[in-house]
C-alpha cells in the first residue's frame, strides 16, 4: 500500500528523466524480467520523502484553524511540525484549548519546508507577525519559490505586513479585509494565487486544508483524504426525535464536560470545545489518561484542564465525547468516565458522542437503549437502532450523536441550538463563516 502511494506516474517519469534512460533507468538492451522491489522501488521511495510542513502557533491562535490544518495534512501523509513562536512549547489558544507544540520556531530556521501555514485568531496572528524567526522563515519560502499560506486574520496581519502579498490576490477574515493591498478576491472562501493560499476563517478551514493537500499532492490524494472526513454534501441532514425532553434542561450557562484520551480525534474534540465556548458555555476538558497531556489520533498534543478523577463528582449539564481510534476505546475503558456517564443517563441529563464513540462508548455502556443514533460509517453496524444512521446529526431526547470530523461543526451548532436557541446558533455560525 505504501509503495503504491509513493510511486506515482510523475515520480516515475522524474526518475527516468534524471537518469537519461527510460523505464526507471534500465538500459534498453537489458533482458526483460520481473524485478524485485529491493533495488529500484526502494530507491524511488527514498526519493519520495514526505512533504514537510510548518504550522506555527501562539497564545491566541484560533485552535480550530490550526488543528484542522494539522490533522488534514497529516492524513495526507505530510510531515507536519507544529512550532510555538514563544519560548515554551505550550500555547493557550483563542478559546482556551491548550496545545503543546512539537518544536520552537526559532529552532526551525535551518529546515526547508514545502509549505508554511499560518493559522489566524487574535491576538495569535499578531504574535505570529511579531516573530522575527517566523518572518525570516516565511520570507525564505517566498524568495525560494516555496509555498506559504494563511487563514483568518493571518493573511492581513502577518503576510500583508511582511509584504508577502504584494501583487497577489488574497482573502482573510472580513474584519481585516481593509488591510489587504488587493481586496478584490476577499469574498472568496479560499484563494490560491500561484504558490500562496489564503482563506477566511474557522468555517472555511476544512476547504483551506484540502486545498493545501491538493497543492502538495494533487487531486487524487485530496479525494482520498476527503472520504474519511464525512464532508458536507448538499443540505445538512439533522434528525430530531422526542424534542420536548431537552426544553426542561436549559440552564443559563450550561456546564459541559468533554473527555479526551490518547487517540481522540483532535478535530472533533477541538471543534466541539471551541464552538461551545464561543456560545458562552462553560466547557471542562478532562483527560482519562494518567496525565493531563494527551496525544490525539493525528499526533496533536492537547493538555486537558483536569484529570477525569478530579471532576468525577461534579455536576455537568451535558457530556460530549469525541471519537477517533483508539481514543474511543480509551474513553470506554475509563472506569471514572463510565460512572459519570451512567449517572448522567440516570439523572436524565444531556449526553452525546461523535464518530466511533456513539458505538464504542455509548452503545457499549448500554446508554443508547431505545435511542436513535448515528456514528462513523464503519461503526454504524454496532448501533442497536439502525433507523437513523444515515443522518449527519441525530438528536433523540437528551442524546445527541454525529458521524465524524466533517460533521463536527454541525453537531456542535446543533447543541448550541438546543441549549441557547436557533438565533444563538446562527450568530455563532456566522462569526465562524459557517452556514447553519
N, C-alpha and C positions, 0 to 999 in steps of 0.2 A: 504493500500500500504506500509506504513512504517513498519507494523508488518511483512509482507511477506519478506521485505528486510532484516530485522534484524534476524528473526527466521530461521536460516539456519540449514541444517541437522547436520553439525558439532557442532553447538551450542547446538542443542537438545541433541546430544549424550553426550556432555560435562556436561550438567546439569544432565542427567540421571546417568552418572558415578560418579559425585560428590556427589550425594545423596545416592548412593549404591543401588538404585532401578531402575526399568525400567520405561519407559514412563513418563518422566518429574517428577519422584519422587513419583508417585502414587503407593500405595501398591496394590499387585496383587488381594487381596480379596475385594477391593472396588467395588461397583456396577458400571458397565459401563454406563456412562451417558454423555451427552454433557455438557462441562464445559464452563463457560463464560471466557472472556479474562481478567477479573478483578483481577485474582489471579496469575496463573502460567505464562500467557503470559506477564503480567506486570513485573513479576519478571525476566523473560528472557530478556525483553527489557532493563530493568535496568542494567543487567549484560553486555549487548552488547553495551557498551558506544562507541562513535565514536573513531576511531583511532586518536591518537594525533601526529601531525607532526610539526616540527620546520623548518622553512626556514629562515636562516639568510641573511641579505642584508647589503650592504655597499656602500659608494661612489665608483663608478666604477664597480659595479655589472652589468653583462650583463642582461638587462631588459627582453629580450625575454625568456631567460632560467629561470629566477625567476618567471615571470608571467605565463608562460605555466605550470610549475610545480604546482604552487599555484592553478591556475584555474582548471586543470585536477583533482588534488587530492580533491579539494572541490566539484567538480562534483560527485566524487565517494562517498562523504559523510564524508570525513576526516575533523577533526577539525584542521585547519592549522593556526599556529601562525607565522606571519611574524615579525621578530625581527631585529632591527638595531644593529650592533656591535658598533656603535658610541654612543654619549651621547644624541643625538636627534633622534626622530623617522623618520624624513625626510632624504632621501638619494637622491643624483643625480646619476643616473645610467650611464653606459658607453656611451650611445648615447643621454644623456641629459634628459631622461624621469625622472621626479621627482616622486618617490614612497614614500608613507608615511606608515611606519611600524605600526603594532599593539602593539608592545612592544619593550623593550630594552633587548638585550641578557643577560646582566649582572643581570637582574631581573628574568631570566628564569631557573636558575640553580637548583631550588628545584623541578621542574616538571619532570615527567618521560614521555619520548616520545617513541612512537612506531617506529618513523623514524625521522632522521635529514638529511636534504638535502641541500647541498651547491651548489649554482649557481656559474658560472665562471665569466669571464670578468676580465679585468685588468684596474686599479690596485685593483679591487674589491676582487679578490682571495687573494691578499696579505693582504688586510685589514682583511679578514676573518682569515687568518693564524695568524695574529698578535694579535687576540683577545684571551686573556687567558681564559676568561669566555667561549667562544665558544669551545676552545680546550678542556677545562675540561668537558663540556657537551658531546662532541663527543667521548672523551676517555671513559667517563662513558657508552656511548652506546656500545662501543666495549667490555669493561670489563663485562658488564651485558648481553652480547649476544643479544643486540637490534640493529635494522637495522640502517645503515647510508649510504649516497650516495653523489655523487658529479659529476659535469659535467664541460666540457671545461678545463679551467686552474686549477680549484679547486682540482681535484684528485692529480695532481702532486705538485702544490704549497702549498696546505693545508694538505690533508690527508697524502701524502708521507712524508712531512716534520715533521709531528707529529708521524711518524712511524706506521700509521694505515692502511698501505697497505702491510706491511711485510708478505710475504708468500701468497699474494693474486694476482690474475690476474686482470688487470685493463686496462682501456683506458683513453684517455684525448685528448685535442686539439693537433693536430700534432706538433705544435711548442714546446710543453712541454714534448713530449714523452721521450726525453733523461733523464728526471728527474725521470722516473718511475724505480723502482728496478726490476720489471719484465715487460718488454715491449712486451712480446710475443703475447699479445692479442690487441695491440694498434691499429690495423687496423679495429677492430670491432666497430660498431656504438654504441652498448650497451653491457656491460659485467656485468654479475651477478656472483659473487663468494661467495657462502654462503649468508650471510646477507648484503653483500656490493655490491652496484650497481654503476657503473661509465659509463660515456658517453662522446661524443666528442665535441659537440658544439651546436650552435643555431639550425642548420638544423637537429639535432638528438634529440632535446629537447622533441618533442611530443612522440617519441618512448620511450625515457627515462621515461617520466612521466607515460605513460601507463604501462611500466614495473614495476614501483613503485606501481601503482594501483593493478596489479596482485600480487605483493609481499604481499601487505596488505590485499587484499580482494579476490583474486582468479580470474580465467579466466572469469567466468560468469559476474562478475562486470565490468571487463575490456571491455568485448564485449558490455555491456550496455552503458558504458561511450563513447565508440568509435562511436556508432551510431549517437550521437548528434554532432560529430565533423566534419563530412564530410571529412573523411581521404582520403589520396591519394591512389587510387586503380588503378594499372597499369599506363599507359601513361597519363600524364595530358591532359585535353581537354580544349583548348582555341580556341574560335571562334572570328574572326575579320571581320568587315564589314566597308565599306567606309574608307579604310585605309589612303587614301591621306589627309584626313581632319586634322590629327594630325601633319603632316610634317611642316606646317607653324606656329606651336605653340610651338616650341622648343627653349627656351632661354638658355643661357649658364649655368645659375644656377637657375632652376625653384624654385619659391616660392610656397609652398604648405600649405593649411590650413587643419588641422584635428580637427574638432569639437568633443567634448566629453560631456557626460552628466551622471548623476546618472543612473546606469543601463546599460551603454555602455558595450559591450563585451570587456574585457580587453586584451585578446589575440589579437583580431583583431586590436584594436587601437594601441597596443604596437608594433606588428609586422610591421604594415604599417609605423609607425613613425621611428622605428629602421632601417628598410631596406632602406627607402628613405634617411635618414640621412647618412647611410653608403655609399650610392651612390652619396653623395655630394649635395643633395638638401637642401634648406632651409625650415624647417618644423616648423610651428607655431601651437601649441596645444592650443585650446581655449575652455573654459567651457561655456556652455549655461545656467548653473545654476547661482545662485546669488553669489557663492563663487568659488574661483579657484579650491579648492579640490572637487573631485567627488568620489563617492563610486560606483565602477563598478559592473557588474552583479554578479560576484563571490566574491564581497566584497573587492577586491583590491582597495586601496586608491591611487589615482593619482592626482597630482597637476598640473594644466594647466599652460601655460606660460602667458595667458591673459584671461580676460573675453571676450565673443563674442562681446559685445558692443564696446570694445576697438579696435577691428580690423574691424569694420563694413565698414569703408571707405577705407581699404587697398586693394591693387591690389594683387590678387593671380593667378598664372598661372594654379593652379589646386586646387580642393577641394575634399577630400575623406572622406566619412562618415563610421565609424564603425557601426556594428549592435548591437545586444543584445536588450533584452526587460527588463524593459520599456525604455531603453536608446533611442531606435529609435523613440519612441513616444515623448520623451522629445526634441529630435532634430527637429522632425516635428513641434512641438508646439512653437518653438522659433521664435518669430517674426523677430528678428535680422538675424537669420540664413536663414529664408525664403527669406528675402530681398537680402541677399548676394547670395544665390543660384539662385534666379531669375535674378539678374544682371549677374552672371556668364554665365547662359544659353543665355541671350540676347546678351552678348558681344562675344559669340562663344568662350568661354574658357573651358578648361577641367574640368570635374567633374565626380564623381562616388561614389559608395557605395557598401557595402558588407552585406551579411546575411539578416536581416529583413529590413535594410534601403533602398534598391532599391524600395521595395514595399511600405513600411510605410512612407518614406520621399519623394523620387524622384517621384514615381507614384502619391502620394497624392498631391504633389506640381505641378503636370502636366508638369514636365520637362523630362518625358520619352516618350512623344508623338512621335510616328514614329520611336522609337528606340527599337532594340532588346536588351534584358537584361536577367539576371538570378538573383536568390535570394535564400535564405534558403528554402529548400523544402516546409516547412509549409506555406510559403508566396508566392510561385510561382503563385498560382491561382489568386493572386491580380494584377499580371502584365498584361497589356493590350495586349502585344505581347508575345505569348507563344512559338514561334518557336525556341527559343534558350535556354530555361530554363534548359535543361539537362546539358549544358556546365558548367564547373567549373569556367571559366573566360570568359566574353563576352565583347568585345570592339566594339562599334558601333560608328564610327566617333569620337567625342570628349567625349563620355560617356563610362565609364568602370564599370562593375559590377561583383560580385562574390558571392559564395554560403555560406561560413561560416568559422569558425576557422581553419579547416583543409585545406582550400584553400587560406588562407590569405597570405601565403608566395608566392604562385604562382601569386596571384593578385598583390602584391607589386612589385615582379620582372617583371611582365608584364608592369607595369607602368614605371619602370626603363628602360626597353627595349624601350618603346615608346619615352621617353624623351631623353635617352642617348645612345641608340643603343644596339644591341644584345651583343656585346663584353663587355660592361659595366655590363649588367645584368648577364652574365655568370661569370664575375670576382667577382661580389658582391655575387652571389650564392656560388661560390667555397670557398670564405672566410668563409662562414657560414656552409660549408659542406653539401650543398643542391644541388640537381641536377636540372639544368634549361636547 
